[in-house]
Amino acid sequence: MELDELRQMTAPDLRVKEREAREEIFRLRLKLRTNQLDNHAAYRRARRELALILTLLSDKERREAADKKAGNAEAN
């Protein structure tokens, strides 16, 4: 999935993508361990996609927390 597409997603959508990526990694790891995986790069790509999703989620959560904190400071 493209980085721009992931950046456009909301936090709940990213959580769904995170779950899907984790499931894909599980399936690929199982195939890797049973010598059924032909394309080892797919496992690496799935891990990197999960890392990207988690990074974007963390960034969104930090921004939301900062916005809330800034909003509370302006209200006082």
PQR file with spaces between the fields and no chain letter, atoms N, CA, C, O and H, PARSE charges and radii, in Angstrom:
ATOM       1  N    MET     1       0.848   -1.173    0.000 -0.4000 1.5000
ATOM       2  CA   MET     1       0.000    0.000    0.000 -0.0000 2.0000
ATOM       3  C    MET     1       0.896    1.239    0.000  0.5500 1.7000
ATOM       4  O    MET     1       1.966    1.245    0.608 -0.5500 1.4000
ATOM       5  N    GLU     2       0.448    2.271   -0.680 -0.4000 1.5000
ATOM       6  CA   GLU     2       1.218    3.493   -0.802 -0.0000 2.0000
ATOM       7  C    GLU     2       1.205    4.290    0.499  0.5500 1.7000
ATOM       8  O    GLU     2       0.234    4.257    1.255 -0.5500 1.4000
ATOM       9  H    GLU     2      -0.421    2.266   -1.174  0.4000 1.0000
ATOM      10  N    LEU     3       2.291    5.000    0.742 -0.4000 1.5000
ATOM      11  CA   LEU     3       2.417    5.814    1.938 -0.0000 2.0000
ATOM      12  C    LEU     3       1.344    6.892    1.986  0.5500 1.7000
ATOM      13  O    LEU     3       0.767    7.141    3.044 -0.5500 1.4000
ATOM      14  H    LEU     3       3.080    5.026    0.128  0.4000 1.0000
ATOM      15  N    ASP     4       1.070    7.530    0.859 -0.4000 1.5000
ATOM      16  CA   ASP     4       0.052    8.580    0.827 -0.0000 2.0000
ATOM      17  C    ASP     4      -1.320    8.033    1.192  0.5500 1.7000
ATOM      18  O    ASP     4      -2.092    8.690    1.889 -0.5500 1.4000
ATOM      19  H    ASP     4       1.539    7.328   -0.001  0.4000 1.0000
ATOM      20  N    GLU     5      -1.620    6.835    0.722 -0.4000 1.5000
ATOM      21  CA   GLU     5      -2.908    6.216    1.049 -0.0000 2.0000
ATOM      22  C    GLU     5      -3.005    5.960    2.548  0.5500 1.7000
ATOM      23  O    GLU     5      -4.054    6.191    3.150 -0.5500 1.4000
ATOM      24  H    GLU     5      -0.992    6.300    0.155  0.4000 1.0000
ATOM      25  N    LEU     6      -1.935    5.491    3.146 -0.4000 1.5000
ATOM      26  CA   LEU     6      -1.946    5.218    4.577 -0.0000 2.0000
ATOM      27  C    LEU     6      -2.063    6.507    5.383  0.5500 1.7000
ATOM      28  O    LEU     6      -2.749    6.534    6.405 -0.5500 1.4000
ATOM      29  H    LEU     6      -1.083    5.303    2.657  0.4000 1.0000
ATOM      30  N    ARG     7      -1.414    7.560    4.943 -0.4000 1.5000
ATOM      31  CA   ARG     7      -1.478    8.841    5.656 -0.0000 2.0000
ATOM      32  C    ARG     7      -2.874    9.433    5.622  0.5500 1.7000
ATOM      33  O    ARG     7      -3.253   10.161    6.539 -0.5500 1.4000
ATOM      34  H    ARG     7      -0.857    7.538    4.113  0.4000 1.0000
ATOM      35  N    GLN     8      -3.644    9.139    4.591 -0.4000 1.5000
ATOM      36  CA   GLN     8      -4.998    9.661    4.457 -0.0000 2.0000
ATOM      37  C    GLN     8      -5.981    8.946    5.394  0.5500 1.7000
ATOM      38  O    GLN     8      -7.060    9.468    5.677 -0.5500 1.4000
ATOM      39  H    GLN     8      -3.336    8.547    3.846  0.4000 1.0000
ATOM      40  N    MET     9      -5.613    7.772    5.867 -0.4000 1.5000
ATOM      41  CA   MET     9      -6.527    6.966    6.681 -0.0000 2.0000
ATOM      42  C    MET     9      -6.658    7.523    8.095  0.5500 1.7000
ATOM      43  O    MET     9      -5.751    8.168    8.623 -0.5500 1.4000
ATOM      44  H    MET     9      -4.737    7.348    5.637  0.4000 1.0000
ATOM      45  N    THR    10      -7.814    7.253    8.686 -0.4000 1.5000
ATOM      46  CA   THR    10      -8.043    7.628   10.069 -0.0000 2.0000
ATOM      47  C    THR    10      -7.418    6.575   10.984  0.5500 1.7000
ATOM      48  O    THR    10      -7.036    5.495   10.533 -0.5500 1.4000
ATOM      49  H    THR    10      -8.550    6.729    8.257  0.4000 1.0000
ATOM      50  N    ALA    11      -7.320    6.900   12.262 -0.4000 1.5000
ATOM      51  CA   ALA    11      -6.732    5.966   13.217 -0.0000 2.0000
ATOM      52  C    ALA    11      -7.487    4.626   13.266  0.5500 1.7000
ATOM      53  O    ALA    11      -6.838    3.580   13.270 -0.5500 1.4000
ATOM      54  H    ALA    11      -7.631    7.777   12.628  0.4000 1.0000
ATOM      55  N    PRO    12      -8.824    4.616   13.302 -0.5600 1.5000
ATOM      56  CA   PRO    12      -9.522    3.318   13.295  0.2800 2.0000
ATOM      57  C    PRO    12      -9.243    2.492   12.036  0.5500 1.7000
ATOM      58  O    PRO    12      -9.117    1.269   12.098 -0.5500 1.4000
ATOM      59  N    ASP    13      -9.148    3.182   10.894 -0.4000 1.5000
ATOM      60  CA   ASP    13      -8.831    2.469    9.650 -0.0000 2.0000
ATOM      61  C    ASP    13      -7.424    1.876    9.709  0.5500 1.7000
ATOM      62  O    ASP    13      -7.183    0.768    9.231 -0.5500 1.4000
ATOM      63  H    ASP    13      -9.250    4.176   10.844  0.4000 1.0000
ATOM      64  N    LEU    14      -6.509    2.625   10.296 -0.4000 1.5000
ATOM      65  CA   LEU    14      -5.146    2.124   10.434 -0.0000 2.0000
ATOM      66  C    LEU    14      -5.091    0.929   11.378  0.5500 1.7000
ATOM      67  O    LEU    14      -4.287    0.017   11.185 -0.5500 1.4000
ATOM      68  H    LEU    14      -6.705    3.525   10.685  0.4000 1.0000
ATOM      69  N    ARG    15      -5.946    0.933   12.397 -0.4000 1.5000
ATOM      70  CA   ARG    15      -6.007   -0.223   13.315 -0.0000 2.0000
ATOM      71  C    ARG    15      -6.451   -1.477   12.558  0.5500 1.7000
ATOM      72  O    ARG    15      -5.929   -2.567   12.791 -0.5500 1.4000
ATOM      73  H    ARG    15      -6.600    1.673   12.554  0.4000 1.0000
ATOM      74  N    VAL    16      -7.413   -1.314   11.654 -0.4000 1.5000
ATOM      75  CA   VAL    16      -7.880   -2.446   10.842 -0.0000 2.0000
ATOM      76  C    VAL    16      -6.734   -2.940    9.964  0.5500 1.7000
ATOM      77  O    VAL    16      -6.501   -4.144    9.857 -0.5500 1.4000
ATOM      78  H    VAL    16      -7.837   -0.428   11.464  0.4000 1.0000
ATOM      79  N    LYS    17      -6.017   -2.002    9.334 -0.4000 1.5000
ATOM      80  CA   LYS    17      -4.880   -2.372    8.494 -0.0000 2.0000
ATOM      81  C    LYS    17      -3.792   -3.056    9.318  0.5500 1.7000
ATOM      82  O    LYS    17      -3.134   -3.981    8.842 -0.5500 1.4000
ATOM      83  H    LYS    17      -6.206   -1.024    9.421  0.4000 1.0000
ATOM      84  N    GLU    18      -3.604   -2.592   10.565 -0.4000 1.5000
ATOM      85  CA   GLU    18      -2.614   -3.214   11.448 -0.0000 2.0000
ATOM      86  C    GLU    18      -2.977   -4.673   11.695  0.5500 1.7000
ATOM      87  O    GLU    18      -2.121   -5.555   11.630 -0.5500 1.4000
ATOM      88  H    GLU    18      -4.138   -1.840   10.952  0.4000 1.0000
ATOM      89  N    ARG    19      -4.243   -4.915   11.976 -0.4000 1.5000
ATOM      90  CA   ARG    19      -4.703   -6.283   12.242 -0.0000 2.0000
ATOM      91  C    ARG    19      -4.502   -7.168   11.011  0.5500 1.7000
ATOM      92  O    ARG    19      -4.057   -8.310   11.124 -0.5500 1.4000
ATOM      93  H    ARG    19      -4.938   -4.198   12.028  0.4000 1.0000
ATOM      94  N    GLU    20      -4.833   -6.630    9.841 -0.4000 1.5000
ATOM      95  CA   GLU    20      -4.660   -7.382    8.605 -0.0000 2.0000
ATOM      96  C    GLU    20      -3.181   -7.689    8.356  0.5500 1.7000
ATOM      97  O    GLU    20      -2.834   -8.790    7.928 -0.5500 1.4000
ATOM      98  H    GLU    20      -5.194   -5.702    9.750  0.4000 1.0000
ATOM      99  N    ALA    21      -2.318   -6.716    8.624 -0.4000 1.5000
ATOM     100  CA   ALA    21      -0.881   -6.919    8.417 -0.0000 2.0000
ATOM     101  C    ALA    21      -0.344   -7.976    9.370  0.5500 1.7000
ATOM     102  O    ALA    21       0.486   -8.799    8.984 -0.5500 1.4000
ATOM     103  H    ALA    21      -2.600   -5.821    8.972  0.4000 1.0000
ATOM     104  N    ARG    22      -0.813   -7.957   10.615 -0.4000 1.5000
ATOM     105  CA   ARG    22      -0.371   -8.967   11.579 -0.0000 2.0000
ATOM     106  C    ARG    22      -0.808  -10.371   11.156  0.5500 1.7000
ATOM     107  O    ARG    22      -0.053  -11.334   11.292 -0.5500 1.4000
ATOM     108  H    ARG    22      -1.487   -7.288   10.929  0.4000 1.0000
ATOM     109  N    GLU    23      -2.025  -10.472   10.645 -0.4000 1.5000
ATOM     110  CA   GLU    23      -2.514  -11.770   10.173 -0.0000 2.0000
ATOM     111  C    GLU    23      -1.699  -12.246    8.974  0.5500 1.7000
ATOM     112  O    GLU    23      -1.366  -13.428    8.878 -0.5500 1.4000
ATOM     113  H    GLU    23      -2.638   -9.690   10.535  0.4000 1.0000
ATOM     114  N    GLU    24      -1.382  -11.344    8.074 -0.4000 1.5000
ATOM     115  CA   GLU    24      -0.575  -11.688    6.901 -0.0000 2.0000
ATOM     116  C    GLU    24       0.823  -12.155    7.326  0.5500 1.7000
ATOM     117  O    GLU    24       1.349  -13.124    6.779 -0.5500 1.4000
ATOM     118  H    GLU    24      -1.652  -10.385    8.152  0.4000 1.0000
ATOM     119  N    ILE    25       1.409  -11.477    8.281 -0.4000 1.5000
ATOM     120  CA   ILE    25       2.731  -11.870    8.780 -0.0000 2.0000
ATOM     121  C    ILE    25       2.666  -13.264    9.391  0.5500 1.7000
ATOM     122  O    ILE    25       3.568  -14.079    9.196 -0.5500 1.4000
ATOM     123  H    ILE    25       0.981  -10.689    8.726  0.4000 1.0000
ATOM     124  N    PHE    26       1.593  -13.533   10.130 -0.4000 1.5000
ATOM     125  CA   PHE    26       1.433  -14.855   10.729 -0.0000 2.0000
ATOM     126  C    PHE    26       1.389  -15.936    9.650  0.5500 1.7000
ATOM     127  O    PHE    26       2.081  -16.950    9.740 -0.5500 1.4000
ATOM     128  H    PHE    26       0.861  -12.871   10.288  0.4000 1.0000
ATOM     129  N    ARG    27       0.551  -15.697    8.613 -0.4000 1.5000
ATOM     130  CA   ARG    27       0.447  -16.683    7.534 -0.0000 2.0000
ATOM     131  C    ARG    27       1.788  -16.872    6.816  0.5500 1.7000
ATOM     132  O    ARG    27       2.189  -17.998    6.524 -0.5500 1.4000
ATOM     133  H    ARG    27      -0.012  -14.873    8.540  0.4000 1.0000
ATOM     134  N    LEU    28       2.469  -15.769    6.538 -0.4000 1.5000
ATOM     135  CA   LEU    28       3.749  -15.861    5.845 -0.0000 2.0000
ATOM     136  C    LEU    28       4.805  -16.560    6.708  0.5500 1.7000
ATOM     137  O    LEU    28       5.610  -17.341    6.200 -0.5500 1.4000
ATOM     138  H    LEU    28       2.144  -14.854    6.776  0.4000 1.0000
ATOM     139  N    ARG    29       4.796  -16.276    8.011 -0.4000 1.5000
ATOM     140  CA   ARG    29       5.754  -16.923    8.902 -0.0000 2.0000
ATOM     141  C    ARG    29       5.511  -18.423    8.955  0.5500 1.7000
ATOM     142  O    ARG    29       6.457  -19.211    8.977 -0.5500 1.4000
ATOM     143  H    ARG    29       4.142  -15.642    8.424  0.4000 1.0000
ATOM     144  N    LEU    30       4.246  -18.813    8.974 -0.4000 1.5000
ATOM     145  CA   LEU    30       3.907  -20.233    8.974 -0.0000 2.0000
ATOM     146  C    LEU    30       4.412  -20.907    7.700  0.5500 1.7000
ATOM     147  O    LEU    30       5.000  -21.987    7.751 -0.5500 1.4000
ATOM     148  H    LEU    30       3.478  -18.173    8.956  0.4000 1.0000
ATOM     149  N    LYS    31       4.180  -20.264    6.566 -0.4000 1.5000
ATOM     150  CA   LYS    31       4.660  -20.818    5.299 -0.0000 2.0000
ATOM     151  C    LYS    31       6.187  -20.859    5.260  0.5500 1.7000
ATOM     152  O    LYS    31       6.778  -21.800    4.730 -0.5500 1.4000
ATOM     153  H    LYS    31       3.702  -19.387    6.524  0.4000 1.0000
ATOM     154  N    LEU    32       6.816  -19.835    5.823 -0.4000 1.5000
ATOM     155  CA   LEU    32       8.275  -19.785    5.842 -0.0000 2.0000
ATOM     156  C    LEU    32       8.845  -20.954    6.650  0.5500 1.7000
ATOM     157  O    LEU    32       9.803  -21.601    6.227 -0.5500 1.4000
ATOM     158  H    LEU    32       6.336  -19.070    6.253  0.4000 1.0000
ATOM     159  N    ARG    33       8.257  -21.212    7.796 -0.4000 1.5000
ATOM     160  CA   ARG    33       8.757  -22.279    8.677 -0.0000 2.0000
ATOM     161  C    ARG    33       8.492  -23.677    8.130  0.5500 1.7000
ATOM     162  O    ARG    33       9.211  -24.623    8.452 -0.5500 1.4000
ATOM     163  H    ARG    33       7.479  -20.686    8.139  0.4000 1.0000
ATOM     164  N    THR    34       7.459  -23.804    7.305 -0.4000 1.5000
ATOM     165  CA   THR    34       7.142  -25.113    6.734 -0.0000 2.0000
ATOM     166  C    THR    34       7.692  -25.264    5.312  0.5500 1.7000
ATOM     167  O    THR    34       7.328  -26.193    4.591 -0.5500 1.4000
ATOM     168  H    THR    34       6.875  -23.036    7.044  0.4000 1.0000
ATOM     169  N    ASN    35       8.562  -24.350    4.927 -0.4000 1.5000
ATOM     170  CA   ASN    35       9.214  -24.354    3.607 -0.0000 2.0000
ATOM     171  C    ASN    35       8.221  -24.321    2.453  0.5500 1.7000
ATOM     172  O    ASN    35       8.469  -24.929    1.411 -0.5500 1.4000
ATOM     173  H    ASN    35       8.858  -23.595    5.513  0.4000 1.0000
ATOM     174  N    GLN    36       7.111  -23.626    2.619 -0.4000 1.5000
ATOM     175  CA   GLN    36       6.125  -23.477    1.560 -0.0000 2.0000
ATOM     176  C    GLN    36       6.155  -22.076    0.946  0.5500 1.7000
ATOM     177  O    GLN    36       5.447  -21.802   -0.022 -0.5500 1.4000
ATOM     178  H    GLN    36       6.910  -23.132    3.465  0.4000 1.0000
ATOM     179  N    LEU    37       6.966  -21.205    1.506 -0.4000 1.5000
ATOM     180  CA   LEU    37       7.027  -19.833    1.011 -0.0000 2.0000
ATOM     181  C    LEU    37       8.067  -19.732   -0.084  0.5500 1.7000
ATOM     182  O    LEU    37       9.251  -19.974    0.149 -0.5500 1.4000
ATOM     183  H    LEU    37       7.541  -21.427    2.293  0.4000 1.0000
ATOM     184  N    ASP    38       7.623  -19.376   -1.276 -0.4000 1.5000
ATOM     185  CA   ASP    38       8.532  -19.250   -2.410 -0.0000 2.0000
ATOM     186  C    ASP    38       9.199  -17.884   -2.451  0.5500 1.7000
ATOM     187  O    ASP    38      10.370  -17.773   -2.815 -0.5500 1.4000
ATOM     188  H    ASP    38       6.661  -19.180   -1.464  0.4000 1.0000
ATOM     189  N    ASN    39       8.462  -16.848   -2.083 -0.4000 1.5000
ATOM     190  CA   ASN    39       8.970  -15.492   -2.163 -0.0000 2.0000
ATOM     191  C    ASN    39       9.261  -14.967   -0.750  0.5500 1.7000
ATOM     192  O    ASN    39       8.361  -14.475   -0.069 -0.5500 1.4000
ATOM     193  H    ASN    39       7.511  -16.938   -1.788  0.4000 1.0000
ATOM     194  N    HIS    40      10.499  -15.073   -0.325 -0.4000 1.5000
ATOM     195  CA   HIS    40      10.871  -14.651    1.027 -0.0000 2.0000
ATOM     196  C    HIS    40      10.776  -13.140    1.193  0.5500 1.7000
ATOM     197  O    HIS    40      10.662  -12.654    2.319 -0.5500 1.4000
ATOM     198  H    HIS    40      11.230  -15.472   -0.878  0.4000 1.0000
ATOM     199  N    ALA    41      10.819  -12.405    0.120 -0.4000 1.5000
ATOM     200  CA   ALA    41      10.718  -10.947    0.194 -0.0000 2.0000
ATOM     201  C    ALA    41       9.320  -10.515    0.645  0.5500 1.7000
ATOM     202  O    ALA    41       9.165   -9.428    1.202 -0.5500 1.4000
ATOM     203  H    ALA    41      10.911  -12.800   -0.794  0.4000 1.0000
ATOM     204  N    ALA    42       8.315  -11.337    0.416 -0.4000 1.5000
ATOM     205  CA   ALA    42       6.953  -11.005    0.832 -0.0000 2.0000
ATOM     206  C    ALA    42       6.872  -10.893    2.352  0.5500 1.7000
ATOM     207  O    ALA    42       6.176  -10.024    2.875 -0.5500 1.4000
ATOM     208  H    ALA    42       8.441  -12.220   -0.037  0.4000 1.0000
ATOM     209  N    TYR    43       7.573  -11.760    3.052 -0.4000 1.5000
ATOM     210  CA   TYR    43       7.586  -11.719    4.515 -0.0000 2.0000
ATOM     211  C    TYR    43       8.228  -10.417    4.994  0.5500 1.7000
ATOM     212  O    TYR    43       7.719   -9.765    5.906 -0.5500 1.4000
ATOM     213  H    TYR    43       8.139  -12.466    2.627  0.4000 1.0000
ATOM     214  N    ARG    44       9.325  -10.055    4.387 -0.4000 1.5000
ATOM     215  CA   ARG    44      10.028   -8.824    4.758 -0.0000 2.0000
ATOM     216  C    ARG    44       9.169   -7.597    4.445  0.5500 1.7000
ATOM     217  O    ARG    44       9.098   -6.663    5.244 -0.5500 1.4000
ATOM     218  H    ARG    44       9.738  -10.585    3.646  0.4000 1.0000
ATOM     219  N    ARG    45       8.520   -7.604    3.282 -0.4000 1.5000
ATOM     220  CA   ARG    45       7.664   -6.489    2.879 -0.0000 2.0000
ATOM     221  C    ARG    45       6.492   -6.333    3.845  0.5500 1.7000
ATOM     222  O    ARG    45       6.128   -5.209    4.192 -0.5500 1.4000
ATOM     223  H    ARG    45       8.577   -8.363    2.633  0.4000 1.0000
ATOM     224  N    ALA    46       5.901   -7.432    4.280 -0.4000 1.5000
ATOM     225  CA   ALA    46       4.774   -7.382    5.213 -0.0000 2.0000
ATOM     226  C    ALA    46       5.212   -6.822    6.561  0.5500 1.7000
ATOM     227  O    ALA    46       4.481   -6.054    7.186 -0.5500 1.4000
ATOM     228  H    ALA    46       6.196   -8.345    3.998  0.4000 1.0000
ATOM     229  N    ARG    47       6.398   -7.205    7.006 -0.4000 1.5000
ATOM     230  CA   ARG    47       6.909   -6.668    8.268 -0.0000 2.0000
ATOM     231  C    ARG    47       7.147   -5.167    8.177  0.5500 1.7000
ATOM     232  O    ARG    47       6.855   -4.424    9.114 -0.5500 1.4000
ATOM     233  H    ARG    47       6.993   -7.829    6.498  0.4000 1.0000
ATOM     234  N    ARG    48       7.675   -4.733    7.048 -0.4000 1.5000
ATOM     235  CA   ARG    48       7.925   -3.303    6.864 -0.0000 2.0000
ATOM     236  C    ARG    48       6.621   -2.515    6.785  0.5500 1.7000
ATOM     237  O    ARG    48       6.534   -1.403    7.305 -0.5500 1.4000
ATOM     238  H    ARG    48       7.912   -5.336    6.287  0.4000 1.0000
ATOM     239  N    GLU    49       5.612   -3.088    6.139 -0.4000 1.5000
ATOM     240  CA   GLU    49       4.322   -2.417    6.065 -0.0000 2.0000
ATOM     241  C    GLU    49       3.713   -2.270    7.459  0.5500 1.7000
ATOM     242  O    GLU    49       3.152   -1.224    7.783 -0.5500 1.4000
ATOM     243  H    GLU    49       5.684   -3.991    5.717  0.4000 1.0000
ATOM     244  N    LEU    50       3.821   -3.304    8.280 -0.4000 1.5000
ATOM     245  CA   LEU    50       3.322   -3.223    9.650 -0.0000 2.0000
ATOM     246  C    LEU    50       4.062   -2.137   10.423  0.5500 1.7000
ATOM     247  O    LEU    50       3.441   -1.367   11.156 -0.5500 1.4000
ATOM     248  H    LEU    50       4.277   -4.154    8.017  0.4000 1.0000
ATOM     249  N    ALA    51       5.366   -2.069   10.269 -0.4000 1.5000
ATOM     250  CA   ALA    51       6.142   -1.038   10.964 -0.0000 2.0000
ATOM     251  C    ALA    51       5.703    0.355   10.527  0.5500 1.7000
ATOM     252  O    ALA    51       5.608    1.265   11.351 -0.5500 1.4000
ATOM     253  H    ALA    51       5.871   -2.694    9.674  0.4000 1.0000
ATOM     254  N    LEU    52       5.438    0.521    9.251 -0.4000 1.5000
ATOM     255  CA   LEU    52       4.984    1.809    8.743 -0.0000 2.0000
ATOM     256  C    LEU    52       3.619    2.170    9.329  0.5500 1.7000
ATOM     257  O    LEU    52       3.399    3.312    9.732 -0.5500 1.4000
ATOM     258  H    LEU    52       5.515   -0.218    8.582  0.4000 1.0000
ATOM     259  N    ILE    53       2.723    1.219    9.374 -0.4000 1.5000
ATOM     260  CA   ILE    53       1.391    1.458    9.928 -0.0000 2.0000
ATOM     261  C    ILE    53       1.490    1.842   11.401  0.5500 1.7000
ATOM     262  O    ILE    53       0.827    2.780   11.846 -0.5500 1.4000
ATOM     263  H    ILE    53       2.902    0.291    9.047  0.4000 1.0000
ATOM     264  N    LEU    54       2.312    1.124   12.153 -0.4000 1.5000
ATOM     265  CA   LEU    54       2.464    1.431   13.569 -0.0000 2.0000
ATOM     266  C    LEU    54       3.091    2.803   13.782  0.5500 1.7000
ATOM     267  O    LEU    54       2.730    3.513   14.721 -0.5500 1.4000
ATOM     268  H    LEU    54       2.850    0.363   11.791  0.4000 1.0000
ATOM     269  N    THR    55       4.018    3.175   12.923 -0.4000 1.5000
ATOM     270  CA   THR    55       4.644    4.494   13.020 -0.0000 2.0000
ATOM     271  C    THR    55       3.615    5.585   12.757  0.5500 1.7000
ATOM     272  O    THR    55       3.567    6.578   13.483 -0.5500 1.4000
ATOM     273  H    THR    55       4.311    2.599   12.160  0.4000 1.0000
ATOM     274  N    LEU    56       2.800    5.415   11.736 -0.4000 1.5000
ATOM     275  CA   LEU    56       1.777    6.407   11.422 -0.0000 2.0000
ATOM     276  C    LEU    56       0.739    6.503   12.538  0.5500 1.7000
ATOM     277  O    LEU    56       0.287    7.599   12.871 -0.5500 1.4000
ATOM     278  H    LEU    56       2.840    4.608   11.146  0.4000 1.0000
ATOM     279  N    LEU    57       0.361    5.373   13.114 -0.4000 1.5000
ATOM     280  CA   LEU    57      -0.585    5.379   14.235 -0.0000 2.0000
ATOM     281  C    LEU    57      -0.018    6.139   15.421  0.5500 1.7000
ATOM     282  O    LEU    57      -0.707    6.950   16.039 -0.5500 1.4000
ATOM     283  H    LEU    57       0.728    4.483   12.845  0.4000 1.0000
ATOM     284  N    SER    58       1.221    5.876   15.729 -0.4000 1.5000
ATOM     285  CA   SER    58       1.869    6.558   16.844 -0.0000 2.0000
ATOM     286  C    SER    58       1.926    8.058   16.598  0.5500 1.7000
ATOM     287  O    SER    58       1.676    8.850   17.507 -0.5500 1.4000
ATOM     288  H    SER    58       1.781    5.216   15.227  0.4000 1.0000
ATOM     289  N    ASP    59       2.251    8.444   15.388 -0.4000 1.5000
ATOM     290  CA   ASP    59       2.318    9.858   15.028 -0.0000 2.0000
ATOM     291  C    ASP    59       0.954   10.523   15.159  0.5500 1.7000
ATOM     292  O    ASP    59       0.852   11.631   15.684 -0.5500 1.4000
ATOM     293  H    ASP    59       2.454    7.801   14.650  0.4000 1.0000
ATOM     294  N    LYS    60      -0.090    9.858   14.687 -0.4000 1.5000
ATOM     295  CA   LYS    60      -1.441   10.415   14.791 -0.0000 2.0000
ATOM     296  C    LYS    60      -1.856   10.570   16.249  0.5500 1.7000
ATOM     297  O    LYS    60      -2.462   11.576   16.616 -0.5500 1.4000
ATOM     298  H    LYS    60      -0.007    8.958   14.260  0.4000 1.0000
ATOM     299  N    GLU    61      -1.537    9.588   17.079 -0.4000 1.5000
ATOM     300  CA   GLU    61      -1.895    9.659   18.495 -0.0000 2.0000
ATOM     301  C    GLU    61      -1.156   10.795   19.190  0.5500 1.7000
ATOM     302  O    GLU    61      -1.734   11.489   20.026 -0.5500 1.4000
ATOM     303  H    GLU    61      -1.045    8.770   16.781  0.4000 1.0000
ATOM     304  N    ARG    62       0.122   10.990   18.851 -0.4000 1.5000
ATOM     305  CA   ARG    62       0.883   12.090   19.438 -0.0000 2.0000
ATOM     306  C    ARG    62       0.307   13.438   19.022  0.5500 1.7000
ATOM     307  O    ARG    62       0.206   14.357   19.835 -0.5500 1.4000
ATOM     308  H    ARG    62       0.592   10.426   18.172  0.4000 1.0000
ATOM     309  N    ARG    63      -0.068   13.548   17.762 -0.4000 1.5000
ATOM     310  CA   ARG    63      -0.640   14.810   17.282 -0.0000 2.0000
ATOM     311  C    ARG    63      -1.974   15.104   17.950  0.5500 1.7000
ATOM     312  O    ARG    63      -2.248   16.244   18.322 -0.5500 1.4000
ATOM     313  H    ARG    63       0.014   12.801   17.101  0.4000 1.0000
ATOM     314  N    GLU    64      -2.804   14.080   18.102 -0.4000 1.5000
ATOM     315  CA   GLU    64      -4.090   14.274   18.768 -0.0000 2.0000
ATOM     316  C    GLU    64      -3.897   14.700   20.214  0.5500 1.7000
ATOM     317  O    GLU    64      -4.610   15.577   20.701 -0.5500 1.4000
ATOM     318  H    GLU    64      -2.582   13.153   17.799  0.4000 1.0000
ATOM     319  N    ALA    65      -2.948   14.094   20.901 -0.4000 1.5000
ATOM     320  CA   ALA    65      -2.672   14.458   22.287 -0.0000 2.0000
ATOM     321  C    ALA    65      -2.159   15.892   22.371  0.5500 1.7000
ATOM     322  O    ALA    65      -2.541   16.633   23.276 -0.5500 1.4000
ATOM     323  H    ALA    65      -2.369   13.381   20.505  0.4000 1.0000
ATOM     324  N    ALA    66      -1.310   16.283   21.448 -0.4000 1.5000
ATOM     325  CA   ALA    66      -0.781   17.642   21.445 -0.0000 2.0000
ATOM     326  C    ALA    66      -1.891   18.647   21.141  0.5500 1.7000
ATOM     327  O    ALA    66      -1.929   19.726   21.732 -0.5500 1.4000
ATOM     328  H    ALA    66      -1.000   15.680   20.712  0.4000 1.0000
ATOM     329  N    ASP    67      -2.792   18.298   20.225 -0.4000 1.5000
ATOM     330  CA   ASP    67      -3.909   19.188   19.905 -0.0000 2.0000
ATOM     331  C    ASP    67      -4.839   19.356   21.099  0.5500 1.7000
ATOM     332  O    ASP    67      -5.309   20.460   21.371 -0.5500 1.4000
ATOM     333  H    ASP    67      -2.761   17.421   19.746  0.4000 1.0000
ATOM     334  N    LYS    68      -5.103   18.272   21.807 -0.4000 1.5000
ATOM     335  CA   LYS    68      -5.950   18.355   23.003 -0.0000 2.0000
ATOM     336  C    LYS    68      -5.291   19.213   24.069  0.5500 1.7000
ATOM     337  O    LYS    68      -5.946   20.031   24.715 -0.5500 1.4000
ATOM     338  H    LYS    68      -4.721   17.375   21.586  0.4000 1.0000
ATOM     339  N    LYS    69      -3.999   19.022   24.248 -0.4000 1.5000
ATOM     340  CA   LYS    69      -3.268   19.791   25.252 -0.0000 2.0000
ATOM     341  C    LYS    69      -3.275   21.273   24.884  0.5500 1.7000
ATOM     342  O    LYS    69      -3.452   22.128   25.752 -0.5500 1.4000
ATOM     343  H    LYS    69      -3.467   18.357   23.723  0.4000 1.0000
ATOM     344  N    ALA    70      -3.085   21.574   23.617 -0.4000 1.5000
ATOM     345  CA   ALA    70      -3.097   22.959   23.150 -0.0000 2.0000
ATOM     346  C    ALA    70      -4.499   23.557   23.301  0.5500 1.7000
ATOM     347  O    ALA    70      -4.647   24.726   23.656 -0.5500 1.4000
ATOM     348  H    ALA    70      -2.941   20.880   22.912  0.4000 1.0000
ATOM     349  N    GLY    71      -5.509   22.757   23.035 -0.4000 1.5000
ATOM     350  CA   GLY    71      -6.889   23.217   23.191 -0.0000 2.0000
ATOM     351  C    GLY    71      -7.219   23.526   24.632  0.5500 1.7000
ATOM     352  O    GLY    71      -7.919   24.499   24.909 -0.5500 1.4000
ATOM     353  H    GLY    71      -5.390   21.807   22.746  0.4000 1.0000
ATOM     354  N    ASN    72      -6.730   22.717   25.557 -0.4000 1.5000
ATOM     355  CA   ASN    72      -6.970   22.954   26.983 -0.0000 2.0000
ATOM     356  C    ASN    72      -6.225   24.195   27.455  0.5500 1.7000
ATOM     357  O    ASN    72      -6.734   24.931   28.301 -0.5500 1.4000
ATOM     358  H    ASN    72      -6.161   21.926   25.331  0.4000 1.0000
ATOM     359  N    ALA    73      -5.034   24.441   26.928 -0.4000 1.5000
ATOM     360  CA   ALA    73      -4.240   25.599   27.325 -0.0000 2.0000
ATOM     361  C    ALA    73      -4.918   26.879   26.833  0.5500 1.7000
ATOM     362  O    ALA    73      -4.907   27.894   27.530 -0.5500 1.4000
ATOM     363  H    ALA    73      -4.621   23.844   26.241  0.4000 1.0000
ATOM     364  N    GLU    74      -5.503   26.835   25.644 -0.4000 1.5000
ATOM     365  CA   GLU    74      -6.180   28.025   25.108 -0.0000 2.0000
ATOM     366  C    GLU    74      -7.464   28.319   25.861  0.5500 1.7000
ATOM     367  O    GLU    74      -7.848   29.481   25.989 -0.5500 1.4000
ATOM     368  H    GLU    74      -5.512   26.011   25.078  0.4000 1.0000
ATOM     369  N    ALA    75      -8.136   27.295   26.360 -0.4000 1.5000
ATOM     370  CA   ALA    75      -9.381   27.469   27.095 -0.0000 2.0000
ATOM     371  C    ALA    75      -9.142   28.128   28.443  0.5500 1.7000
ATOM     372  O    ALA    75     -10.032   28.797   28.968 -0.5500 1.4000
ATOM     373  H    ALA    75      -7.824   26.350   26.255  0.4000 1.0000
ATOM     374  N    ASN    76      -7.971   27.952   29.005 -0.4000 1.5000
ATOM     375  CA   ASN    76      -7.675   28.535   30.335 -0.0000 2.0000
ATOM     376  C    ASN    76      -7.255   29.918   30.200  0.5500 1.7000
ATOM     377  O    ASN    76      -6.965   30.575   31.199 -0.5500 1.4000
ATOM     378  H    ASN    76      -7.249   27.408   28.578  0.4000 1.0000
